[in-house]
Amino acid sequence: MDFNVKRLAADAGTFLSRAVQFTEEKLGQAEKTELDAHLENLLTRAECTKHWTEKIMKQTEVLLQPNPNVRIEEFLYEKLEKKAPTRLNNHEQLGQSMIESGNEFGPGTAYGNALIKCGETQKQIGSAEREFIQSSAINFLTPFRNFLEGDFKTISKERKLLQNKRLDLDAAKARLKKARAAEARAAAEQELRITQSEFDRQAEITRLLLEGISSTHAHHLRCLNDLVEAQTTYYAQCYQYMVDLQKQLGSFPSTFSSNNNQSSSGSAPGVSVPTLPVSLPAPGLAPAGPLGSSGFMELQACSGSRRARVLYDYDAAGSSELSLLADEVITVSSVPGMDSDWLMGERGNQKGKVPITYLELLN
């Protein structure tokens, strides 16, 4: 018990001495031991690393989960060490709604079939997004969080201890200056040697920890590469899914046109109203309008060939046809004896039949 009381009294005395020294320094009434320039630079670098690590980590969390309420909920589950409930992301919810509505309208109809195809693609994108978020959380966010909650906390602890050792050293220097009696001066010199030794030792420990920030930067660089790789994979998957969907829907405009014609015929028997695709001109090119019967007659009347812009993607049904990509410009010409709904198209060394309803003549 006596030991504990003495220890408590000693700790209280040390705390009071540090408080006095700190106050006098702030008031300019006491000298302060300055850290060497290298150590100061390391401390500044560590603080900068902490600041930007926190900011990058926060913004990454916002990117991966834009909903703040969901972020808070996931944070609470993580702190409670419980698994968060699985929920559909936005793409998956949209995909589910599209599939359900497509089934309601009928998979055999053009619109219902298109909705189902779009819904399936949205669910694929949602699944890819889920994998991207999981990969980014493990390979990018976790290392950043471990640095803040582990290495930097240790640095902060040792830095605070260094501050205390410096205050003890400066307080010992002040007591030595005030000592007059030989015995008091000898005791102050002994205290100064001890505090100087403890300060130097703590400064070396802190310096070694701070120099480890370079290793932290190297580790975070690898994590950054992992994030970029995950994003590249995710966006490439999304792009491929949409390209595939676009190809699947490539024949839908003509289907819609046929449905509209049938609807018009039903309302007015004997009257056929053709529906032609409408599109905007490509930059720098002057369109002559969709290539309908008048465009075909114009093409027949002129000699040679004409340029035409593709309105929609088209997958060739056979070797005699030419596949098309929307917005590309090809050369077309009429061939005697060919069906009036088709023209001969050329793209470089490739040549084949193309449907006129997918084209737009250019001036």
C-alpha positions as CSV (number, residue, x, y, z in Angstrom):
1,M,0.0,0.0,0.0
2,D,2.9,2.4,0.9
3,F,4.5,1.6,-2.5
4,N,1.3,2.5,-4.3
5,V,0.9,5.8,-2.5
6,K,4.5,6.7,-3.2
7,R,4.1,5.8,-6.9
8,L,0.9,7.8,-7.1
9,A,2.6,10.8,-5.5
10,A,5.5,10.5,-7.9
11,D,3.2,10.3,-10.9
12,A,1.3,13.3,-9.7
13,G,4.5,15.2,-9.3
14,T,5.7,14.3,-12.8
15,F,2.3,15.3,-14.3
16,L,2.4,18.6,-12.5
17,S,6.0,19.3,-13.6
18,R,5.1,18.6,-17.3
19,A,2.0,20.8,-17.0
20,V,4.1,23.7,-15.6
21,Q,6.7,23.3,-18.3
22,F,4.1,23.1,-21.1
23,T,2.4,26.3,-19.8
24,E,5.6,28.3,-19.5
25,E,6.6,27.3,-23.0
26,K,3.3,28.5,-24.3
27,L,3.7,31.8,-22.4
28,G,7.3,32.1,-23.7
29,Q,8.7,31.9,-20.2
30,A,10.7,28.6,-20.7
31,E,13.0,27.2,-23.3
32,K,11.9,24.3,-25.5
33,T,14.1,21.5,-26.9
34,E,13.5,21.4,-30.6
35,L,13.5,18.1,-32.4
36,D,16.0,17.6,-35.2
37,A,14.9,18.5,-38.7
38,H,14.8,14.9,-40.0
39,L,12.5,13.8,-37.2
40,E,10.2,16.9,-37.8
41,N,10.0,16.0,-41.4
42,L,9.1,12.4,-40.6
43,L,6.3,13.6,-38.2
44,T,4.9,15.9,-40.9
45,R,5.0,13.2,-43.5
46,A,3.2,10.8,-41.1
47,E,0.4,13.3,-40.4
48,C,0.0,13.9,-44.1
49,T,-0.2,10.2,-44.7
50,K,-2.9,9.9,-42.0
51,H,-4.9,12.8,-43.4
52,W,-5.0,11.6,-47.0
53,T,-5.5,7.9,-46.1
54,E,-8.6,8.9,-44.1
55,K,-9.9,11.1,-46.9
56,I,-9.3,8.5,-49.7
57,M,-10.8,5.7,-47.6
58,K,-13.9,7.8,-46.9
59,Q,-14.5,8.8,-50.5
60,T,-13.9,5.2,-51.6
61,E,-16.6,4.0,-49.2
62,V,-18.9,6.7,-50.7
63,L,-18.1,5.4,-54.2
64,L,-18.8,1.8,-53.2
65,Q,-22.0,2.6,-51.2
66,P,-23.5,6.0,-52.1
67,N,-26.4,5.5,-49.6
68,P,-25.2,7.0,-46.2
69,N,-27.8,5.2,-44.2
70,V,-26.7,1.8,-45.6
71,R,-23.1,2.7,-44.8
72,I,-23.9,3.5,-41.2
73,E,-25.9,0.3,-40.9
74,E,-23.0,-1.8,-42.4
75,F,-20.6,0.0,-40.0
76,L,-22.7,-0.9,-37.0
77,Y,-23.0,-4.5,-38.1
78,E,-19.2,-4.6,-38.5
79,K,-18.6,-3.2,-35.0
80,L,-21.1,-5.7,-33.5
81,E,-19.3,-8.4,-35.5
82,K,-22.5,-9.5,-37.1
83,K,-23.2,-10.2,-40.8
84,A,-25.2,-7.5,-42.5
85,P,-28.4,-8.7,-44.3
86,T,-28.0,-9.4,-48.0
87,R,-29.9,-6.9,-50.1
88,L,-30.3,-6.4,-53.8
89,N,-28.3,-3.5,-55.2
90,N,-29.8,-0.9,-57.6
91,H,-29.0,-2.8,-60.8
92,E,-30.4,-6.1,-59.4
93,Q,-33.6,-4.4,-58.3
94,L,-34.0,-2.8,-61.8
95,G,-33.3,-6.1,-63.5
96,Q,-35.9,-7.9,-61.3
97,S,-38.5,-5.3,-62.1
98,M,-37.8,-5.6,-65.9
99,I,-38.0,-9.4,-65.8
100,E,-41.3,-9.4,-63.9
101,S,-42.8,-6.8,-66.2
102,G,-41.5,-8.6,-69.3
103,N,-43.2,-11.9,-68.1
104,E,-46.4,-9.9,-67.4
105,F,-46.5,-8.5,-71.0
106,G,-45.5,-11.9,-72.4
107,P,-42.1,-13.2,-73.4
108,G,-43.5,-13.9,-76.8
109,T,-44.0,-10.2,-77.5
110,A,-41.3,-7.9,-78.7
111,Y,-41.5,-5.5,-75.8
112,G,-41.8,-8.3,-73.2
113,N,-38.8,-10.2,-74.7
114,A,-36.8,-7.0,-74.7
115,L,-37.6,-6.2,-71.1
116,I,-36.5,-9.7,-70.0
117,K,-33.2,-9.4,-71.9
118,C,-32.5,-6.0,-70.4
119,G,-33.5,-7.3,-67.0
120,E,-31.1,-10.2,-67.2
121,T,-28.3,-7.9,-68.3
122,Q,-29.0,-5.5,-65.4
123,K,-28.8,-8.4,-63.0
124,Q,-25.4,-9.5,-64.5
125,I,-24.2,-5.9,-64.0
126,G,-25.4,-6.0,-60.4
127,S,-23.6,-9.2,-59.8
128,A,-20.4,-7.8,-61.3
129,E,-20.8,-4.7,-59.1
130,R,-21.2,-6.9,-56.0
131,E,-17.9,-8.7,-56.8
132,F,-16.2,-5.3,-57.4
133,I,-17.3,-3.9,-54.1
134,Q,-16.2,-7.1,-52.2
135,S,-12.8,-7.1,-53.9
136,S,-12.2,-3.4,-53.3
137,A,-13.2,-3.7,-49.6
138,I,-10.8,-6.6,-49.0
139,N,-7.8,-5.4,-51.1
140,F,-8.1,-1.6,-50.7
141,L,-10.2,-0.4,-47.8
142,T,-9.0,-3.0,-45.3
143,P,-5.3,-2.3,-45.6
144,F,-6.0,1.5,-45.3
145,R,-8.2,0.9,-42.2
146,N,-5.5,-1.4,-40.7
147,F,-2.9,1.4,-41.0
148,L,-5.1,4.0,-39.3
149,E,-6.3,1.6,-36.5
150,G,-2.9,-0.1,-36.1
151,D,0.3,1.4,-37.2
152,F,-0.7,5.0,-36.9
153,K,-2.1,4.5,-33.4
154,T,1.2,3.1,-32.4
155,I,3.0,6.1,-33.9
156,S,0.7,8.5,-32.1
157,K,1.3,6.7,-28.8
158,E,5.1,6.8,-29.2
159,R,4.9,10.4,-30.4
160,K,2.9,11.4,-27.3
161,L,5.5,9.6,-25.1
162,L,8.3,11.5,-26.9
163,Q,6.5,14.8,-26.1
164,N,6.3,13.8,-22.4
165,K,10.0,12.9,-22.4
166,R,10.9,16.3,-23.9
167,L,8.9,18.1,-21.3
168,D,10.7,16.1,-18.6
169,L,14.0,17.0,-20.2
170,D,13.2,20.7,-20.4
171,A,11.9,20.7,-16.8
172,A,15.2,19.1,-15.7
173,K,17.2,21.8,-17.6
174,A,15.1,24.5,-15.9
175,R,15.7,23.0,-12.4
176,L,19.4,22.8,-13.1
177,K,19.5,26.5,-14.0
178,K,17.7,27.4,-10.7
179,A,19.9,25.1,-8.5
180,R,22.3,27.1,-6.3
181,A,23.5,24.7,-3.6
182,A,26.1,22.1,-4.7
183,E,24.0,19.2,-3.5
184,A,20.9,20.4,-5.3
185,R,23.0,21.1,-8.4
186,A,24.5,17.6,-8.4
187,A,21.0,16.1,-8.1
188,A,19.7,18.3,-11.0
189,E,22.6,17.2,-13.2
190,Q,21.9,13.6,-12.4
191,E,18.3,14.1,-13.3
192,L,19.2,15.9,-16.5
193,R,21.4,13.0,-17.6
194,I,18.6,10.5,-17.0
195,T,15.9,12.6,-18.8
196,Q,18.3,13.2,-21.7
197,S,19.0,9.5,-22.0
198,E,15.3,8.7,-21.9
199,F,14.5,11.4,-24.4
200,D,17.2,10.2,-26.9
201,R,15.9,6.7,-26.6
202,Q,12.3,7.6,-27.2
203,A,13.3,9.9,-30.1
204,E,15.1,6.9,-31.7
205,I,12.1,4.6,-31.2
206,T,9.8,7.3,-32.7
207,R,12.1,7.8,-35.7
208,L,12.2,4.1,-36.5
209,L,8.4,3.9,-36.5
210,L,8.1,7.0,-38.6
211,E,10.6,5.8,-41.2
212,G,8.2,2.8,-41.6
213,I,5.8,5.2,-43.4
214,S,7.8,4.5,-46.6
215,S,6.8,0.8,-46.4
216,T,3.2,1.9,-45.8
217,H,3.3,3.9,-49.0
218,A,4.7,1.0,-50.9
219,H,1.9,-1.3,-49.5
220,H,-0.8,1.3,-50.3
221,L,0.6,1.5,-53.9
222,R,0.0,-2.2,-54.3
223,C,-3.5,-1.8,-52.9
224,L,-4.1,1.0,-55.4
225,N,-3.1,-1.3,-58.2
226,D,-5.5,-3.9,-56.9
227,L,-8.3,-1.3,-56.9
228,V,-7.5,-0.2,-60.5
229,E,-7.5,-3.8,-61.6
230,A,-10.8,-4.5,-59.9
231,Q,-12.3,-1.4,-61.6
232,T,-10.9,-2.4,-64.9
233,T,-12.5,-5.8,-64.6
234,Y,-15.8,-4.5,-63.5
235,Y,-16.1,-1.9,-66.2
236,A,-15.0,-4.3,-68.9
237,Q,-17.6,-6.8,-67.7
238,C,-20.3,-4.1,-67.8
239,Y,-19.3,-3.0,-71.3
240,Q,-19.3,-6.5,-72.6
241,Y,-22.7,-7.2,-71.1
242,M,-24.2,-4.1,-72.8
243,V,-22.6,-4.8,-76.1
244,D,-24.1,-8.3,-76.0
245,L,-27.4,-6.9,-75.1
246,Q,-27.2,-4.4,-77.9
247,K,-26.6,-7.2,-80.4
248,Q,-29.5,-9.1,-79.0
249,L,-31.8,-6.1,-79.5
250,G,-30.3,-5.3,-82.9
251,S,-33.3,-6.9,-84.8
252,F,-35.9,-5.3,-82.6
253,P,-36.5,-2.1,-84.6
254,S,-37.8,-4.1,-87.6
255,T,-40.0,-6.2,-85.2
256,F,-41.5,-3.0,-83.7
257,S,-42.1,-1.7,-87.2
258,S,-44.0,-4.9,-88.2
259,N,-46.0,-4.7,-85.0
260,N,-46.9,-1.1,-85.7
261,N,-47.9,-2.0,-89.3
262,Q,-50.2,-4.8,-88.1
263,S,-51.8,-2.4,-85.6
264,S,-52.4,0.2,-88.3
265,S,-53.9,-2.5,-90.6
266,G,-56.2,-3.6,-87.8
267,S,-57.6,-0.2,-87.3
268,A,-57.9,0.7,-91.0
269,P,-58.2,-2.4,-93.2
270,G,-56.4,-2.2,-96.5
271,V,-54.2,0.7,-95.4
272,S,-50.5,0.0,-94.8
273,V,-48.5,2.7,-93.1
274,P,-44.8,1.9,-93.2
275,T,-42.8,2.9,-90.2
276,L,-39.2,4.1,-90.9
277,P,-36.5,4.6,-88.3
278,V,-35.8,8.1,-87.2
279,S,-32.3,9.1,-86.3
280,L,-30.0,12.1,-85.8
281,P,-27.2,12.8,-88.3
282,A,-23.7,11.9,-87.4
283,P,-21.5,14.9,-86.6
284,G,-19.9,16.3,-89.7
285,L,-22.2,14.4,-92.1
286,A,-25.4,15.7,-93.7
287,P,-28.1,13.0,-93.8
288,A,-30.4,12.7,-96.7
289,G,-33.1,10.9,-94.5
290,P,-33.8,7.3,-93.8
291,L,-33.2,5.1,-96.9
292,G,-36.8,4.1,-97.8
293,S,-38.2,3.5,-101.3
294,S,-37.5,7.0,-102.5
295,G,-33.9,6.7,-101.3
296,F,-33.6,3.3,-103.1
297,M,-34.9,4.9,-106.3
298,E,-32.5,7.8,-105.9
299,L,-29.6,5.3,-105.5
300,Q,-30.8,3.4,-108.6
301,A,-30.9,6.6,-110.6
302,C,-27.4,7.7,-109.8
303,S,-24.3,5.9,-111.2
304,G,-21.8,4.2,-108.9
305,S,-22.2,4.0,-105.1
306,R,-23.2,6.2,-102.2
307,R,-22.2,6.5,-98.6
308,A,-24.7,5.6,-95.9
309,R,-24.8,5.7,-92.1
310,V,-25.9,2.7,-90.2
311,L,-28.8,3.4,-87.9
312,Y,-28.8,0.1,-85.8
313,D,-26.6,-2.8,-85.2
314,Y,-27.3,-5.8,-87.5
315,D,-26.0,-9.3,-87.3
316,A,-25.5,-11.0,-90.6
317,A,-27.8,-14.1,-91.0
318,G,-25.5,-15.7,-93.5
319,S,-22.2,-15.4,-95.4
320,S,-23.9,-13.4,-98.1
321,E,-24.8,-10.6,-95.7
322,L,-22.7,-7.9,-94.0
323,S,-22.9,-7.3,-90.2
324,L,-23.4,-3.7,-89.2
325,L,-22.5,-1.5,-86.3
326,A,-24.7,1.6,-85.4
327,D,-23.3,4.9,-86.5
328,E,-20.6,3.5,-88.8
329,V,-20.5,4.7,-92.4
330,I,-20.3,2.2,-95.3
331,T,-20.6,2.3,-99.0
332,V,-23.8,1.0,-100.6
333,S,-24.8,0.3,-104.2
334,S,-27.8,-1.3,-106.0
335,V,-27.4,-4.5,-107.8
336,P,-29.7,-5.4,-110.7
337,G,-32.1,-8.2,-109.7
338,M,-31.6,-7.9,-106.0
339,D,-34.6,-7.6,-103.7
340,S,-35.7,-4.0,-103.3
341,D,-35.3,-4.3,-99.5
342,W,-31.6,-5.0,-99.8
343,L,-28.5,-3.2,-101.0
344,M,-24.9,-4.3,-101.5
345,G,-22.7,-2.8,-98.7
346,E,-19.0,-2.5,-98.6
347,R,-16.6,-1.9,-95.7
348,G,-13.0,-2.0,-96.7
349,N,-12.5,-5.5,-98.1
350,Q,-15.7,-6.8,-96.6
351,K,-18.8,-7.0,-98.8
352,G,-22.3,-8.3,-98.4
353,K,-26.0,-7.6,-98.5
354,V,-27.5,-5.1,-96.0
355,P,-31.1,-4.2,-95.2
356,I,-32.1,-0.7,-96.5
357,T,-34.2,0.0,-93.3
358,Y,-31.0,0.1,-91.3
359,L,-29.4,2.7,-93.5
360,E,-29.4,6.5,-94.0
361,L,-28.0,8.0,-97.2
362,L,-25.5,10.8,-96.7
363,N,-25.0,13.8,-99.0
